[in-house]
Amino acid sequence: MGLNIIDMNTWDRRECFNHFFNNAKCTYSITVNIDITNLYKYIKNNKLRFYPTFTWVVSKVINKYKEFKMSFDEEGRLGFFDEIGPSYSVLNDKTKVMSDLYTSFDNVFIKFYKDMENSLNSYKKDNKFMTTFQNNFFIVSCLPWFNYTSFNVNNEGSNPFLFPMVTWGKFFEENNKIIMPLTIQVHHAVADGYHCSLFFSDIEEISRNPEQYLILC
């Protein structure tokens, strides 16, 4: 999908973007403990896998807001994609070396779920690290070995990465609820704390009412 170019002369966020992109250059991350009790039960009751299911949940929310879908074209013009898909980490069971896979987003949950499952199953056969990326992707990773209170990635690439990075950790029980740490890292030039609050709020909504969103047929 092509990039929708932003008119910098009329863009409401122009001054804020220029400040955090050129002067006070920074990314930031926010971690929130999410109640996934209902979502977890729904996944178990329907014999789904958590990783592709929650990756779809995250992808659906990310695609709701253009602030999370911004990038540059080949000419350096800023814009936003209509849709972006997740590039997600997987671990080789034998070598314990990670790789990255990509699945195009589909608003139909079960379609995306099957596509991502196929990619995960194919990886088990060849264990190849993905060397070619789409230009419209954000990053997903999971740290299932421990829960945490904060998480941050230092991106040292030469090209500014404006897409979000989303990570979650190990579940834990608290007051008869299943809780999971969830982190989003964004570039401050394109997204503020307000936009991150929308992200977490929408994740919580889907997690509370999974049967309304995770349609299985």
CYANA upper distance limits for C-alpha pairs under 8 A (distance plus 0.5 A):
  1 MET  CA     81 PHE  CA      7.29
  1 MET  CA     82 ASP  CA      7.43
  1 MET  CA     83 GLU  CA      7.72
  1 MET  CA    136 ASN  CA      8.44
  2 GLY  CA     81 PHE  CA      6.89
  2 GLY  CA     82 ASP  CA      8.18
  3 LEU  CA     71 SER  CA      8.44
  3 LEU  CA     73 ASP  CA      7.59
  3 LEU  CA     79 GLY  CA      6.14
  3 LEU  CA     80 PHE  CA      5.92
  3 LEU  CA     81 PHE  CA      5.34
  3 LEU  CA     82 ASP  CA      7.92
  4 ASN  CA     79 GLY  CA      5.50
  4 ASN  CA     80 PHE  CA      5.67
  4 ASN  CA     81 PHE  CA      6.55
  4 ASN  CA     82 ASP  CA      8.07
  5 ILE  CA     77 ARG  CA      7.18
  5 ILE  CA     78 LEU  CA      6.39
  5 ILE  CA     79 GLY  CA      4.58
  5 ILE  CA     80 PHE  CA      7.23
  6 ILE  CA     11 TRP  CA      7.55
  6 ILE  CA     77 ARG  CA      8.21
  6 ILE  CA     78 LEU  CA      6.41
  6 ILE  CA     79 GLY  CA      5.46
  6 ILE  CA     80 PHE  CA      8.11
  7 ASP  CA     11 TRP  CA      6.47
  8 MET  CA     14 ARG  CA      6.57
  9 ASN  CA     14 ARG  CA      8.09
 10 THR  CA     14 ARG  CA      8.31
 13 ARG  CA     17 PHE  CA      6.40
 14 ARG  CA     18 ASN  CA      6.63
 15 GLU  CA     19 HIS  CA      6.65
 16 CYS  CA     20 PHE  CA      6.86
 16 CYS  CA    189 ALA  CA      7.04
 17 PHE  CA     21 PHE  CA      6.27
 17 PHE  CA    188 HIS  CA      8.27
 17 PHE  CA    189 ALA  CA      4.81
 17 PHE  CA    190 VAL  CA      6.66
 18 ASN  CA     22 ASN  CA      6.02
 18 ASN  CA     23 ASN  CA      7.76
 18 ASN  CA    189 ALA  CA      7.56
 19 HIS  CA     23 ASN  CA      5.58
 19 HIS  CA     24 ALA  CA      6.46
 19 HIS  CA     25 LYS  CA      8.04
 19 HIS  CA    189 ALA  CA      7.79
 20 PHE  CA     24 ALA  CA      5.25
 20 PHE  CA     25 LYS  CA      5.28
 20 PHE  CA     26 CYS  CA      6.86
 20 PHE  CA    188 HIS  CA      6.46
 20 PHE  CA    189 ALA  CA      5.16
 21 PHE  CA     25 LYS  CA      5.54
 21 PHE  CA     26 CYS  CA      7.91
 21 PHE  CA    188 HIS  CA      8.24
 21 PHE  CA    189 ALA  CA      5.81
 25 LYS  CA    188 HIS  CA      8.31
 25 LYS  CA    189 ALA  CA      8.32
 26 CYS  CA    187 HIS  CA      6.82
 26 CYS  CA    188 HIS  CA      6.47
 26 CYS  CA    189 ALA  CA      8.22
 27 THR  CA    185 GLN  CA      7.41
 27 THR  CA    186 VAL  CA      6.04
 27 THR  CA    187 HIS  CA      4.69
 27 THR  CA    188 HIS  CA      5.81
 28 TYR  CA    152 ASN  CA      8.15
 28 TYR  CA    185 GLN  CA      6.05
 28 TYR  CA    186 VAL  CA      6.29
 28 TYR  CA    187 HIS  CA      7.06
 28 TYR  CA    188 HIS  CA      7.29
 29 SER  CA    151 PHE  CA      7.58
 29 SER  CA    152 ASN  CA      6.53
 29 SER  CA    183 THR  CA      7.13
 29 SER  CA    184 ILE  CA      6.05
 29 SER  CA    185 GLN  CA      4.53
 29 SER  CA    186 VAL  CA      6.94
 30 ILE  CA    150 SER  CA      7.75
 30 ILE  CA    151 PHE  CA      8.42
 30 ILE  CA    183 THR  CA      6.01
 30 ILE  CA    184 ILE  CA      6.15
 30 ILE  CA    185 GLN  CA      7.04
 30 ILE  CA    196 CYS  CA      8.35
 31 THR  CA    149 THR  CA      7.15
 31 THR  CA    150 SER  CA      6.07
 31 THR  CA    151 PHE  CA      7.60
 31 THR  CA    181 PRO  CA      6.98
 31 THR  CA    182 LEU  CA      5.94
 31 THR  CA    183 THR  CA      4.72
 31 THR  CA    184 ILE  CA      7.20
 32 VAL  CA    149 THR  CA      8.47
 32 VAL  CA    181 PRO  CA      6.20
 32 VAL  CA    182 LEU  CA      5.93
 32 VAL  CA    183 THR  CA      6.99
 32 VAL  CA    200 PHE  CA      8.19
 33 ASN  CA    179 ILE  CA      6.65
 33 ASN  CA    180 MET  CA      5.90
 33 ASN  CA    181 PRO  CA      4.85
 33 ASN  CA    182 LEU  CA      6.60
 34 ILE  CA    179 ILE  CA      5.99
 34 ILE  CA    180 MET  CA      5.74
 34 ILE  CA    181 PRO  CA      6.63
 34 ILE  CA    182 LEU  CA      7.16
 34 ILE  CA    204 GLU  CA      7.13
 35 ASP  CA    177 LYS  CA      7.20
 35 ASP  CA    178 ILE  CA      6.40
 35 ASP  CA    179 ILE  CA      5.20
 35 ASP  CA    180 MET  CA      7.12
 35 ASP  CA    204 GLU  CA      7.54
 35 ASP  CA    207 SER  CA      7.77
 35 ASP  CA    208 ARG  CA      8.38
 36 ILE  CA     40 TYR  CA      6.28
 36 ILE  CA    177 LYS  CA      8.21
 36 ILE  CA    178 ILE  CA      6.15
 36 ILE  CA    179 ILE  CA      6.36
 36 ILE  CA    180 MET  CA      7.34
 36 ILE  CA    204 GLU  CA      8.18
 36 ILE  CA    207 SER  CA      5.92
 36 ILE  CA    208 ARG  CA      7.59
 37 THR  CA     41 LYS  CA      6.78
 37 THR  CA    177 LYS  CA      6.15
 37 THR  CA    178 ILE  CA      5.25
 37 THR  CA    179 ILE  CA      7.65
 37 THR  CA    207 SER  CA      8.04
 37 THR  CA    208 ARG  CA      8.11
 38 ASN  CA     42 TYR  CA      6.60
 38 ASN  CA    207 SER  CA      6.73
 38 ASN  CA    208 ARG  CA      6.08
 38 ASN  CA    209 ASN  CA      7.54
 38 ASN  CA    210 PRO  CA      7.56
 39 LEU  CA     43 ILE  CA      6.66
 39 LEU  CA    206 ILE  CA      8.27
 39 LEU  CA    207 SER  CA      5.34
 39 LEU  CA    208 ARG  CA      7.02
 39 LEU  CA    209 ASN  CA      7.83
 39 LEU  CA    210 PRO  CA      6.09
 40 TYR  CA     44 LYS  CA      6.73
 40 TYR  CA     50 PHE  CA      8.27
 40 TYR  CA    178 ILE  CA      8.23
 41 LYS  CA     45 ASN  CA      6.42
 42 TYR  CA     46 ASN  CA      6.62
 42 TYR  CA    210 PRO  CA      7.35
 42 TYR  CA    211 GLU  CA      7.96
 43 ILE  CA     47 LYS  CA      6.46
 43 ILE  CA     48 LEU  CA      5.50
 43 ILE  CA     49 ARG  CA      7.32
 43 ILE  CA     50 PHE  CA      7.20
 43 ILE  CA     53 THR  CA      8.33
 44 LYS  CA     48 LEU  CA      6.75
 48 LEU  CA     53 THR  CA      7.76
 49 ARG  CA     53 THR  CA      6.79
 50 PHE  CA     54 PHE  CA      6.37
 51 TYR  CA     55 THR  CA      6.50
 52 PRO  CA     56 TRP  CA      6.72
 52 PRO  CA    113 TYR  CA      6.20
 52 PRO  CA    116 MET  CA      6.68
 52 PRO  CA    117 GLU  CA      7.31
 53 THR  CA     57 VAL  CA      7.01
 53 THR  CA    113 TYR  CA      6.89
 54 PHE  CA     58 VAL  CA      6.67
 55 THR  CA     59 SER  CA      6.51
 55 THR  CA     86 PRO  CA      7.99
 55 THR  CA    140 VAL  CA      7.84
 56 TRP  CA     60 LYS  CA      6.47
 56 TRP  CA    105 PHE  CA      8.13
 56 TRP  CA    109 PHE  CA      7.24
 56 TRP  CA    112 PHE  CA      7.48
 56 TRP  CA    113 TYR  CA      7.70
 57 VAL  CA     61 VAL  CA      7.01
 57 VAL  CA    203 ILE  CA      7.43
 57 VAL  CA    206 ILE  CA      7.77
 58 VAL  CA     62 ILE  CA      6.62
 58 VAL  CA    166 VAL  CA      8.48
 58 VAL  CA    203 ILE  CA      7.45
 59 SER  CA     63 ASN  CA      6.57
 59 SER  CA     84 ILE  CA      8.46
 59 SER  CA     85 GLY  CA      7.27
 59 SER  CA     86 PRO  CA      7.15
 59 SER  CA    105 PHE  CA      7.38
 60 LYS  CA     64 LYS  CA      7.04
 60 LYS  CA    105 PHE  CA      8.44
 60 LYS  CA    107 ASN  CA      7.26
 61 VAL  CA     65 TYR  CA      7.89
 61 VAL  CA    199 PHE  CA      6.80
 61 VAL  CA    202 ASP  CA      6.95
 61 VAL  CA    203 ILE  CA      7.42
 62 ILE  CA     68 PHE  CA      6.46
 62 ILE  CA     69 LYS  CA      8.02
 62 ILE  CA    199 PHE  CA      7.64
 63 ASN  CA     68 PHE  CA      7.72
 63 ASN  CA     69 LYS  CA      7.52
 63 ASN  CA     82 ASP  CA      8.21
 63 ASN  CA     83 GLU  CA      6.38
 63 ASN  CA     84 ILE  CA      7.09
 65 TYR  CA     69 LYS  CA      7.59
 66 LYS  CA     70 MET  CA      7.08
 66 LYS  CA     80 PHE  CA      6.57
 66 LYS  CA     81 PHE  CA      7.87
 66 LYS  CA     82 ASP  CA      8.21
 67 GLU  CA     80 PHE  CA      8.15
 67 GLU  CA    190 VAL  CA      6.22
 67 GLU  CA    191 ALA  CA      6.20
 67 GLU  CA    195 HIS  CA      8.06
 68 PHE  CA    162 LEU  CA      8.26
 68 PHE  CA    163 PHE  CA      6.33
 68 PHE  CA    164 PRO  CA      6.65
 68 PHE  CA    186 VAL  CA      8.41
 68 PHE  CA    190 VAL  CA      8.09
 68 PHE  CA    191 ALA  CA      7.67
 69 LYS  CA     80 PHE  CA      5.69
 69 LYS  CA     81 PHE  CA      6.04
 69 LYS  CA     82 ASP  CA      8.08
 69 LYS  CA     83 GLU  CA      7.68
 69 LYS  CA     84 ILE  CA      7.07
 69 LYS  CA    136 ASN  CA      8.17
 69 LYS  CA    162 LEU  CA      8.39
 69 LYS  CA    163 PHE  CA      6.54
 70 MET  CA     78 LEU  CA      7.61
 70 MET  CA     79 GLY  CA      6.06
 70 MET  CA     80 PHE  CA      4.63
 70 MET  CA     81 PHE  CA      6.99
 70 MET  CA    162 LEU  CA      6.61
 70 MET  CA    163 PHE  CA      6.81
 70 MET  CA    190 VAL  CA      7.84
 71 SER  CA     78 LEU  CA      6.33
 71 SER  CA     79 GLY  CA      6.22
 71 SER  CA     80 PHE  CA      6.53
 71 SER  CA     81 PHE  CA      8.26
 71 SER  CA    161 PHE  CA      8.03
 71 SER  CA    162 LEU  CA      6.38
 71 SER  CA    163 PHE  CA      7.55
 72 PHE  CA     76 GLY  CA      5.75
 72 PHE  CA     77 ARG  CA      5.69
 72 PHE  CA     78 LEU  CA      5.02
 72 PHE  CA     79 GLY  CA      6.59
 73 ASP  CA     77 ARG  CA      5.94
 73 ASP  CA     78 LEU  CA      7.20
 73 ASP  CA     79 GLY  CA      8.01
 81 PHE  CA    136 ASN  CA      7.42
 83 GLU  CA    105 PHE  CA      7.91
 83 GLU  CA    136 ASN  CA      7.86
 84 ILE  CA    104 SER  CA      7.80
 84 ILE  CA    105 PHE  CA      7.08
 84 ILE  CA    136 ASN  CA      5.35
 84 ILE  CA    137 PHE  CA      5.54
 84 ILE  CA    138 PHE  CA      7.41
 85 GLY  CA    102 TYR  CA      7.69
 85 GLY  CA    103 THR  CA      6.64
 85 GLY  CA    104 SER  CA      5.24
 85 GLY  CA    105 PHE  CA      5.18
 85 GLY  CA    136 ASN  CA      7.08
 85 GLY  CA    137 PHE  CA      5.34
 85 GLY  CA    138 PHE  CA      6.90
 86 PRO  CA    102 TYR  CA      6.38
 86 PRO  CA    103 THR  CA      6.59
 86 PRO  CA    104 SER  CA      7.48
 86 PRO  CA    105 PHE  CA      7.63
 86 PRO  CA    137 PHE  CA      5.99
 86 PRO  CA    138 PHE  CA      5.67
 86 PRO  CA    139 ILE  CA      6.25
 86 PRO  CA    140 VAL  CA      6.71
 87 SER  CA    100 ASP  CA      6.78
 87 SER  CA    101 LEU  CA      6.00
 87 SER  CA    102 TYR  CA      4.90
 87 SER  CA    103 THR  CA      7.38
 87 SER  CA    137 PHE  CA      6.65
 87 SER  CA    138 PHE  CA      6.46
 87 SER  CA    139 ILE  CA      5.44
 87 SER  CA    140 VAL  CA      6.45
 88 TYR  CA    100 ASP  CA      5.94
 88 TYR  CA    101 LEU  CA      5.93
 88 TYR  CA    102 TYR  CA      6.80
 88 TYR  CA    139 ILE  CA      6.44
 88 TYR  CA    140 VAL  CA      5.04
 88 TYR  CA    141 SER  CA      6.09
 89 SER  CA     98 MET  CA      6.95
 89 SER  CA     99 SER  CA      6.14
 89 SER  CA    100 ASP  CA      5.08
 89 SER  CA    101 LEU  CA      6.99
 89 SER  CA    140 VAL  CA      7.07
 89 SER  CA    141 SER  CA      5.67
 89 SER  CA    142 CYS  CA      7.81
 90 VAL  CA     98 MET  CA      5.95
 90 VAL  CA     99 SER  CA      5.84
 90 VAL  CA    100 ASP  CA      6.63
 90 VAL  CA    101 LEU  CA      7.89
 90 VAL  CA    120 LEU  CA      8.46
 90 VAL  CA    141 SER  CA      8.47
 91 LEU  CA     96 LYS  CA      6.36
 91 LEU  CA     97 VAL  CA      6.25
 91 LEU  CA     98 MET  CA      4.79
 91 LEU  CA     99 SER  CA      6.80
 92 ASN  CA     96 LYS  CA      5.45
 92 ASN  CA     97 VAL  CA      5.90
 92 ASN  CA     98 MET  CA      6.49
 92 ASN  CA     99 SER  CA      8.03
 92 ASN  CA    124 LYS  CA      8.27
 92 ASN  CA    127 ASN  CA      7.39
 98 MET  CA    129 PHE  CA      8.47
 99 SER  CA    127 ASN  CA      8.32
 99 SER  CA    128 LYS  CA      7.77
 99 SER  CA    129 PHE  CA      5.34
 99 SER  CA    130 MET  CA      7.24
100 ASP  CA    129 PHE  CA      6.54
100 ASP  CA    130 MET  CA      6.02
101 LEU  CA    119 SER  CA      7.76
101 LEU  CA    120 LEU  CA      8.41
101 LEU  CA    129 PHE  CA      8.12
101 LEU  CA    130 MET  CA      6.44
102 TYR  CA    119 SER  CA      8.37
102 TYR  CA    133 PHE  CA      8.20
103 THR  CA    112 PHE  CA      8.19
103 THR  CA    115 ASP  CA      7.32
103 THR  CA    116 MET  CA      6.31
103 THR  CA    119 SER  CA      7.95
104 SER  CA    112 PHE  CA      8.09
105 PHE  CA    112 PHE  CA      6.86
106 ASP  CA    111 LYS  CA      7.12
106 ASP  CA    112 PHE  CA      5.75
107 ASN  CA    112 PHE  CA      7.99
108 VAL  CA    112 PHE  CA      6.98
108 VAL  CA    215 ILE  CA      8.21
109 PHE  CA    113 TYR  CA      6.51
109 PHE  CA    213 TYR  CA      8.17
109 PHE  CA    214 LEU  CA      6.22
109 PHE  CA    215 ILE  CA      6.82
109 PHE  CA    216 LEU  CA      7.81
110 ILE  CA    114 LYS  CA      6.64
110 ILE  CA    214 LEU  CA      7.93
110 ILE  CA    215 ILE  CA      7.26
110 ILE  CA    216 LEU  CA      6.10
110 ILE  CA    217 CYS  CA      7.43
111 LYS  CA    115 ASP  CA      6.78
112 PHE  CA    116 MET  CA      6.59
113 TYR  CA    117 GLU  CA      6.56
114 LYS  CA    118 ASN  CA      6.59
115 ASP  CA    119 SER  CA      6.89
116 MET  CA    120 LEU  CA      6.70
117 GLU  CA    121 ASN  CA      6.61
118 ASN  CA    122 SER  CA      6.53
119 SER  CA    123 TYR  CA      6.66
120 LEU  CA    124 LYS  CA      7.08
121 ASN  CA    125 LYS  CA      7.49
122 SER  CA    126 ASP  CA      7.25
123 TYR  CA    127 ASN  CA      5.35
123 TYR  CA    128 LYS  CA      7.12
133 PHE  CA    137 PHE  CA      8.40
137 PHE  CA    163 PHE  CA      7.67
138 PHE  CA    163 PHE  CA      5.78
138 PHE  CA    164 PRO  CA      6.08
138 PHE  CA    165 MET  CA      6.64
139 ILE  CA    163 PHE  CA      8.20
139 ILE  CA    164 PRO  CA      7.02
139 ILE  CA    165 MET  CA      5.13
139 ILE  CA    166 VAL  CA      6.61
140 VAL  CA    165 MET  CA      6.51
140 VAL  CA    166 VAL  CA      5.41
140 VAL  CA    167 THR  CA      6.31
141 SER  CA    166 VAL  CA      6.96
141 SER  CA    167 THR  CA      5.33
141 SER  CA    168 TRP  CA      7.37
142 CYS  CA    167 THR  CA      5.89
142 CYS  CA    168 TRP  CA      5.53
142 CYS  CA    169 GLY  CA      6.36
143 LEU  CA    147 ASN  CA      8.25
143 LEU  CA    167 THR  CA      7.85
143 LEU  CA    168 TRP  CA      6.62
143 LEU  CA    169 GLY  CA      5.03
143 LEU  CA    170 LYS  CA      6.95
144 PRO  CA    168 TRP  CA      8.20
144 PRO  CA    169 GLY  CA      5.59
144 PRO  CA    170 LYS  CA      4.91
144 PRO  CA    171 PHE  CA      8.22
145 TRP  CA    169 GLY  CA      7.73
145 TRP  CA    170 LYS  CA      6.38
146 PHE  CA    169 GLY  CA      6.58
146 PHE  CA    170 LYS  CA      5.40
147 ASN  CA    169 GLY  CA      5.46
147 ASN  CA    170 LYS  CA      5.03
147 ASN  CA    171 PHE  CA      7.15
147 ASN  CA    172 PHE  CA      7.95
147 ASN  CA    180 MET  CA      7.85
147 ASN  CA    181 PRO  CA      6.97
148 TYR  CA    169 GLY  CA      7.16
148 TYR  CA    170 LYS  CA      8.43
148 TYR  CA    181 PRO  CA      7.01
149 THR  CA    181 PRO  CA      7.52
150 SER  CA    183 THR  CA      7.95
151 PHE  CA    183 THR  CA      7.26
152 ASN  CA    185 GLN  CA      7.60
153 VAL  CA    185 GLN  CA      8.27
155 ASN  CA    161 PHE  CA      8.31
157 GLY  CA    161 PHE  CA      8.23
161 PHE  CA    187 HIS  CA      7.99
162 LEU  CA    186 VAL  CA      7.33
162 LEU  CA    187 HIS  CA      5.97
162 LEU  CA    190 VAL  CA      7.68
163 PHE  CA    186 VAL  CA      7.21
163 PHE  CA    187 HIS  CA      7.94
164 PRO  CA    184 ILE  CA      7.07
164 PRO  CA    185 GLN  CA      6.02
164 PRO  CA    186 VAL  CA      5.29
164 PRO  CA    187 HIS  CA      7.92
165 MET  CA    184 ILE  CA      6.21
165 MET  CA    185 GLN  CA      5.51
165 MET  CA    186 VAL  CA      7.17
166 VAL  CA    182 LEU  CA      7.93
166 VAL  CA    183 THR  CA      6.08
166 VAL  CA    184 ILE  CA      5.06
166 VAL  CA    185 GLN  CA      6.89
167 THR  CA    182 LEU  CA      6.42
167 THR  CA    183 THR  CA      5.58
167 THR  CA    184 ILE  CA      7.07
168 TRP  CA    180 MET  CA      7.47
168 TRP  CA    181 PRO  CA      6.03
168 TRP  CA    182 LEU  CA      4.88
168 TRP  CA    183 THR  CA      6.53
169 GLY  CA    180 MET  CA      6.76
169 GLY  CA    181 PRO  CA      5.94
169 GLY  CA    182 LEU  CA      7.25
170 LYS  CA    180 MET  CA      6.70
170 LYS  CA    181 PRO  CA      7.72
171 PHE  CA    178 ILE  CA      6.93
171 PHE  CA    179 ILE  CA      5.99
171 PHE  CA    180 MET  CA      5.06
171 PHE  CA    181 PRO  CA      7.89
172 PHE  CA    178 ILE  CA      6.29
172 PHE  CA    179 ILE  CA      5.80
172 PHE  CA    180 MET  CA      6.96
173 GLU  CA    177 LYS  CA      5.99
173 GLU  CA    178 ILE  CA      5.24
173 GLU  CA    179 ILE  CA      6.44
174 GLU  CA    178 ILE  CA      7.02
174 GLU  CA    179 ILE  CA      7.30
184 ILE  CA    196 CYS  CA      7.93
186 VAL  CA    190 VAL  CA      8.34
186 VAL  CA    191 ALA  CA      7.08
187 HIS  CA    191 ALA  CA      6.85
188 HIS  CA    192 ASP  CA      6.42
191 ALA  CA    195 HIS  CA      6.42
191 ALA  CA    196 CYS  CA      7.96
192 ASP  CA    196 CYS  CA      7.15
193 GLY  CA    197 SER  CA      6.65
194 TYR  CA    198 LEU  CA      7.05
195 HIS  CA    199 PHE  CA      6.94
196 CYS  CA    200 PHE  CA      6.86
197 SER  CA    201 SER  CA      6.53
198 LEU  CA    202 ASP  CA      6.59
199 PHE  CA    203 ILE  CA      6.77
200 PHE  CA    204 GLU  CA      6.62
201 SER  CA    205 GLU  CA      6.75
202 ASP  CA    206 ILE  CA      6.84
203 ILE  CA    207 SER  CA      6.60
204 GLU  CA    208 ARG  CA      6.58
205 GLU  CA    209 ASN  CA      6.78
206 ILE  CA    210 PRO  CA      5.77
206 ILE  CA    212 GLN  CA      8.24
206 ILE  CA    213 TYR  CA      7.11
209 ASN  CA    213 TYR  CA      7.77
210 PRO  CA    214 LEU  CA      6.09
211 GLU  CA    215 ILE  CA      7.10
